[in-house]
Amino acid sequence: MKRKKYALTAGISGLLFAVLIILVRFVDVQAIGPEGTRIGLSHLNRFVFEMLGVHLLWYEITDWLGIAAIGTALLFAVAGLAQWVKRKSIWKVDREILVLGGLYLILIGLYVLFELAVVNYRPIIMPGSIHPEASFPSSHTMLVCVIMGSAIPLLGKYVKSKALCKALRIICAAIIAITVIGRLISGVHWFTDVLGGILISVILLNLFAESLERIEKRNEQ
């Protein structure tokens, strides 16, 4: 039942993401961005942007949280590498870590894809830049949500102390929440950028959870 729920949630989120892209590309498109960049759902995006304003301190805070997420991914990568060396075969590495590695590769692929296939541009020109940058979906939101969100179910397997495991899971959840909120109120993304990052994260995390359920069921046999 859980596997079906995860698959259904991923499918619905995928459909919503596709609809969001269509809306952003073709509905209420106006030149409200810097240098006349045209932004979809412009009235909604401009309303949220003007209501929240620009707070670059939150951009810096969420950047540091992004580094923490990358550090978390590296820890799992090192753990997988250590198992590979010790067990002398990549296929003897824990299946959970192999699936996690696949998730990271998909994440990197999506990051590159949306840097090349520009859907929307940032609402401001970033310090040190001279032209608007791609901003849809919020790749930073996607990165942090997926890495920290996928770490949460694996902590129970690799952290033996229940108290420490619980504390680390709370930290992971807090990093996700602060990143989503902070990225939005920083003013470096439109509302739909952050929403897009959340939807992609929901898709990937549910597919990951479904894979973990498969592994658990196979281990029980």
Phi, psi and chi 1 to 4 in degrees:
 res  aa     phi    psi   chi1   chi2   chi3   chi4
   1 MET       -  -41.1  -73.1  -63.5  -66.9      -
   2 LYS   -62.4  -41.5  -78.3 -173.9  177.2 -179.6
   3 ARG   -60.9  -41.4  -75.4  167.9   53.1 -173.7
   4 LYS   -65.5  -38.7  -70.6 -177.5  179.3  179.7
   5 LYS   -64.4  -43.3 -177.4 -175.5   73.5  173.0
   6 TYR   -63.6  -44.1  -67.9  137.8      -      -
   7 ALA   -64.3  -40.9      -      -      -      -
   8 LEU   -65.5  -43.7  178.5   61.7      -      -
   9 THR   -62.7  -41.8  -56.6      -      -      -
  10 ALA   -63.0  -41.6      -      -      -      -
  11 GLY   -65.7  -44.3      -      -      -      -
  12 ILE   -63.6  -42.7  -67.6  172.8      -      -
  13 SER   -64.5  -37.9  -60.6      -      -      -
  14 GLY   -62.8  -41.3      -      -      -      -
  15 LEU   -64.5  -43.5  178.9   61.4      -      -
  16 LEU   -63.4  -37.7  -69.6  174.4      -      -
  17 PHE   -65.6  -41.8 -178.0   70.9      -      -
  18 ALA   -62.4  -42.4      -      -      -      -
  19 VAL   -62.9  -41.0  170.1      -      -      -
  20 LEU   -61.5  -42.3  179.8   61.8      -      -
  21 ILE   -61.4  -43.9  -71.1 -179.0      -      -
  22 ILE   -61.7  -44.0  -67.2  171.6      -      -
  23 LEU   -62.9  -44.2  -67.3  174.7      -      -
  24 VAL   -66.9  -32.0  166.9      -      -      -
  25 ARG   -82.0  -30.9  -69.9  -66.9  -65.0  167.3
  26 PHE  -126.9  -10.1  -59.6  108.7      -      -
  27 VAL  -109.6  128.7  175.8      -      -      -
  28 ASP    52.0   48.5 -168.0   20.8      -      -
  29 VAL   -86.8  120.8  179.6      -      -      -
  30 GLN  -140.2  158.3  -65.2 -173.0   31.6      -
  31 ALA   -83.3   75.7      -      -      -      -
  32 ILE  -106.5   -5.1   63.2  170.3      -      -
  33 GLY   -88.2  171.9      -      -      -      -
  34 PRO   -61.9  145.2   20.8  -31.6      -      -
  35 GLU    58.8   28.0  -63.8 -172.1   -5.8      -
  36 GLY    72.0   20.6      -      -      -      -
  37 THR   -63.8  136.8   46.7      -      -      -
  38 ARG   -90.4  129.1  -64.8  173.8   59.8   80.2
  39 ILE  -122.1  132.0  -53.2  -59.4      -      -
  40 GLY   -77.3  160.9      -      -      -      -
  41 LEU    46.7   47.5  -65.3  176.6      -      -
  42 SER   -62.8  -38.3   58.9      -      -      -
  43 HIS   -66.5  -42.7  -78.8   80.7      -      -
  44 LEU   -64.1  -48.9  171.0   62.6      -      -
  45 ASN   -64.1  -42.1  -82.0  -41.8      -      -
  46 ARG   -67.4  -38.8  179.8  162.2   51.5 -170.6
  47 PHE   -59.6  -48.3  170.2   76.6      -      -
  48 VAL   -66.4  -41.2  175.1      -      -      -
  49 PHE   -63.6  -46.1  176.1   73.6      -      -
  50 GLU   -69.5  -31.0  -69.1  178.0  -10.2      -
  51 MET   -70.1  -39.1  177.7  178.6   64.2      -
  52 LEU   -91.8  -31.6  -63.0  177.0      -      -
  53 GLY    77.2 -165.3      -      -      -      -
  54 VAL  -117.2  126.9  176.8      -      -      -
  55 HIS  -137.1   89.0  -52.5  -81.1      -      -
  56 LEU   -68.1  -16.8  -68.2 -178.8      -      -
  57 LEU   -59.9  -39.8  174.1   60.8      -      -
  58 TRP   -68.9  -29.2  -81.9  102.4      -      -
  59 TYR   -62.7  -43.6  173.7   77.2      -      -
  60 GLU   -67.5  -40.8  -64.4  176.3    5.3      -
  61 ILE   -61.2  -46.3  -69.1  171.8      -      -
  62 THR   -69.9  -27.5   52.4      -      -      -
  63 ASP   -62.6  -42.5  -98.5    5.3      -      -
  64 TRP   -65.9  -36.8  -78.7  106.0      -      -
  65 LEU   -66.2  -32.6  -65.2  178.8      -      -
  66 GLY   -64.0  -38.1      -      -      -      -
  67 ILE   -64.4  -39.4  -67.0  172.8      -      -
  68 ALA   -61.6  -39.3      -      -      -      -
  69 ALA   -65.3  -44.5      -      -      -      -
  70 ILE   -62.4  -38.7  -68.1  172.2      -      -
  71 GLY   -61.0  -38.8      -      -      -      -
  72 THR   -63.2  -43.9  -59.4      -      -      -
  73 ALA   -62.0  -39.1      -      -      -      -
  74 LEU   -65.3  -36.9  -72.3  175.4      -      -
  75 LEU   -61.1  -44.0  -74.4  175.4      -      -
  76 PHE   -67.7  -36.7  -79.5  109.4      -      -
  77 ALA   -63.8  -42.8      -      -      -      -
  78 VAL   -64.6  -40.6  169.3      -      -      -
  79 ALA   -61.3  -42.8      -      -      -      -
  80 GLY   -65.2  -41.1      -      -      -      -
  81 LEU   -64.0  -41.2  180.0   60.5      -      -
  82 ALA   -62.6  -40.8      -      -      -      -
  83 GLN   -65.5  -40.0  -71.1 -176.8    7.0      -
  84 TRP   -59.8  -47.6 -174.5   -0.6      -      -
  85 VAL   -65.7  -45.0  172.0      -      -      -
  86 LYS   -68.0  -40.1 -176.6  178.1 -179.8  179.7
  87 ARG   -93.5   -6.5  -60.3  171.3 -174.4  177.3
  88 LYS    64.9   22.7  -60.1  179.3 -179.4  179.5
  89 SER  -162.1  133.5  171.6      -      -      -
  90 ILE   -65.3  -26.5 -169.4  171.9      -      -
  91 TRP   -78.4   -6.2  -56.3  116.7      -      -
  92 LYS   -98.0   -1.7  -67.6 -177.6  179.6  179.5
  93 VAL   -67.0  145.9  173.7      -      -      -
  94 ASP   -49.5  133.2  -70.2  -10.1      -      -
  95 ARG   -60.0  -33.6  -70.0  171.6  179.9  169.2
  96 GLU   -60.5  -40.3  -67.7   89.2  -14.6      -
  97 ILE   -72.8  -35.4  -70.1 -175.8      -      -
  98 LEU   -63.5  -43.7  -69.4  177.2      -      -
  99 VAL   -64.8  -38.9  172.3      -      -      -
 100 LEU   -61.8  -40.4 -174.9   65.7      -      -
 101 GLY   -61.3  -40.0      -      -      -      -
 102 GLY   -63.3  -39.2      -      -      -      -
 103 LEU   -61.3  -43.6  177.2   67.7      -      -
 104 TYR   -62.7  -39.2  -70.7  164.8      -      -
 105 LEU   -64.4  -41.3  -70.6  176.0      -      -
 106 ILE   -62.9  -41.1  -66.8  171.7      -      -
 107 LEU   -60.6  -44.9 -174.2   61.3      -      -
 108 ILE   -63.2  -42.0  -67.6  169.7      -      -
 109 GLY   -61.0  -43.1      -      -      -      -
 110 LEU   -66.6  -38.1  -71.0  171.8      -      -
 111 TYR   -58.4  -48.4 -173.9   97.5      -      -
 112 VAL   -66.1  -42.6  173.1      -      -      -
 113 LEU   -56.4  -48.1  172.1   64.1      -      -
 114 PHE   -80.2  -12.0  -75.3  106.8      -      -
 115 GLU   -75.2  -31.3  -74.7  -65.1  -45.0      -
 116 LEU   -88.9  -41.4  -61.5  175.3      -      -
 117 ALA   -94.9   89.6      -      -      -      -
 118 VAL   -76.7  123.4  179.5      -      -      -
 119 VAL   -99.8  -47.3  177.3      -      -      -
 120 ASN  -139.3  159.3 -104.1   -3.1      -      -
 121 TYR  -110.4  157.7  -70.2   93.0      -      -
 122 ARG   -59.4  153.4  -68.7 -170.9 -171.5  -84.9
 123 PRO   -74.7  -13.3   22.1  -31.1      -      -
 124 ILE  -135.4  158.8   63.9  171.1      -      -
 125 ILE   -86.6  122.4  -64.2  176.9      -      -
 126 MET   -69.6  148.9  -61.2  -60.6  -64.9      -
 127 PRO   -55.7  132.3  -25.2   34.3      -      -
 128 GLY    91.0  -10.0      -      -      -      -
 129 SER  -106.6  159.2  -59.9      -      -      -
 130 ILE  -115.6   -9.6   58.1  175.2      -      -
 131 HIS  -136.3  157.4  -63.6  -65.0      -      -
 132 PRO   -61.1  147.6  -20.6   32.3      -      -
 133 GLU  -110.4  157.5  -58.3  169.9   -7.4      -
 134 ALA   -61.2  143.5      -      -      -      -
 135 SER  -138.2   -3.2   68.4      -      -      -
 136 PHE  -114.3  132.2 -179.7   94.1      -      -
 137 PRO   -74.5  171.9   32.2  -36.0      -      -
 138 SER   -66.2  101.4  170.2      -      -      -
 139 SER   -65.2  -29.9   53.7      -      -      -
 140 HIS   -67.7  -44.2 -162.5   87.6      -      -
 141 THR   -58.9  -46.1  -61.5      -      -      -
 142 MET   -60.9  -45.5  178.7  176.7   68.9      -
 143 LEU   -60.1  -51.9  177.4   84.6      -      -
 144 VAL   -67.1  -45.6  172.1      -      -      -
 145 CYS   -60.8  -44.5  -72.9      -      -      -
 146 VAL   -71.3  -45.8  170.9      -      -      -
 147 ILE   -66.7  -49.2  -67.9  177.4      -      -
 148 MET   -73.4  -35.0  -55.8  -48.6  -73.7      -
 149 GLY   -66.6  -36.2      -      -      -      -
 150 SER   -76.8  -23.0   59.5      -      -      -
 151 ALA   -70.7  -33.5      -      -      -      -
 152 ILE   -55.2  -50.7  -70.5  174.1      -      -
 153 PRO   -71.4  -21.4   24.7  -34.7      -      -
 154 LEU   -84.7  -18.6  -66.6 -175.3      -      -
 155 LEU   -61.4  -34.6  -72.8  170.4      -      -
 156 GLY   -62.9  -26.9      -      -      -      -
 157 LYS   -82.0  -34.3  179.5  178.8  177.5   66.9
 158 TYR  -109.2   -9.7  -63.7  104.5      -      -
 159 VAL  -112.9  112.6  178.6      -      -      -
 160 LYS   -76.0  -33.4  -59.3  -53.0  178.3 -176.7
 161 SER   -73.8  120.8  168.0      -      -      -
 162 LYS   -64.7  -37.7  -70.1 -175.2  178.1 -179.6
 163 ALA   -65.9  -44.1      -      -      -      -
 164 LEU   -66.3  -40.9  178.0   58.4      -      -
 165 CYS   -59.7  -45.6  179.9      -      -      -
 166 LYS   -62.5  -42.8 -177.2  177.7 -179.6  179.4
 167 ALA   -63.3  -42.5      -      -      -      -
 168 LEU   -66.3  -37.0  -70.3  174.2      -      -
 169 ARG   -66.1  -38.9  -76.8  174.3  168.6  167.7
 170 ILE   -64.1  -41.3  -68.7  172.5      -      -
 171 ILE   -62.4  -44.5  -69.1  171.4      -      -
 172 CYS   -59.6  -45.6  -72.0      -      -      -
 173 ALA   -64.4  -39.4      -      -      -      -
 174 ALA   -65.2  -40.6      -      -      -      -
 175 ILE   -62.3  -41.0  -71.8  175.0      -      -
 176 ILE   -61.9  -49.5  -69.4  171.6      -      -
 177 ALA   -63.0  -45.3      -      -      -      -
 178 ILE   -64.9  -38.3  -66.6  170.4      -      -
 179 THR   -65.2  -46.7  -63.2      -      -      -
 180 VAL   -61.3  -49.9  170.6      -      -      -
 181 ILE   -67.6  -45.2  -63.9  169.9      -      -
 182 GLY   -64.3  -38.2      -      -      -      -
 183 ARG   -66.0  -35.9 -144.6   62.2 -180.0  177.6
 184 LEU   -70.5  -47.4 -176.9   60.8      -      -
 185 ILE   -79.3   -9.4   64.8  178.3      -      -
 186 SER   -68.0  -27.9   68.3      -      -      -
 187 GLY    87.6    7.4      -      -      -      -
 188 VAL   -94.4   -1.8  -58.5      -      -      -
 189 HIS  -136.7  149.9  -77.4  -70.5      -      -
 190 TRP   -75.3  160.0  -58.1  105.5      -      -
 191 PHE   -56.0  -42.6  170.1   73.9      -      -
 192 THR   -68.4  -24.5   49.3      -      -      -
 193 ASP   -64.2  -48.6  -61.1  -21.2      -      -
 194 VAL   -66.6  -41.1  176.4      -      -      -
 195 LEU   -60.3  -41.9  179.0   58.4      -      -
 196 GLY   -61.9  -41.7      -      -      -      -
 197 GLY   -62.7  -38.3      -      -      -      -
 198 ILE   -66.0  -44.8  -67.8  171.4      -      -
 199 LEU   -63.5  -42.8  -73.0  174.0      -      -
 200 ILE   -61.8  -41.0  -71.9 -173.8      -      -
 201 SER   -62.0  -42.1  -59.9      -      -      -
 202 VAL   -62.4  -41.1  172.3      -      -      -
 203 ILE   -59.4  -54.4  -63.9  166.8      -      -
 204 LEU   -65.4  -41.2  -64.8 -179.9      -      -
 205 LEU   -68.6  -34.2  -71.2  174.8      -      -
 206 ASN   -72.9  -36.3  -85.6  -83.5      -      -
 207 LEU   -65.3  -37.9  -68.3  176.3      -      -
 208 PHE   -65.3  -45.1  179.2   67.0      -      -
 209 ALA   -62.1  -37.7      -      -      -      -
 210 GLU   -65.1  -38.0 -164.2  -91.3  -14.0      -
 211 SER   -66.3  -40.5  -62.7      -      -      -
 212 LEU   -63.4  -36.4  -67.5 -176.8      -      -
 213 GLU   -64.2  -39.0  -76.0  -69.2  -38.8      -
 214 ARG   -61.9  -45.0  -73.2  177.2 -179.2  -89.7
 215 ILE   -63.1  -44.8  -67.7  170.2      -      -
 216 GLU   -61.8  -41.5 -175.9  178.3  -10.6      -
 217 LYS   -65.9  -39.1 -174.5  174.7 -179.1  179.4
 218 ARG   -66.5  -37.5 -172.7  175.8  -60.0  177.2
 219 ASN   -68.4  -26.6  -69.3  -21.6      -      -
 220 GLU   -77.7  -17.7  -69.0  173.9   -7.9      -
 221 GLN   -78.1      -  -67.0  176.0  -12.1      -
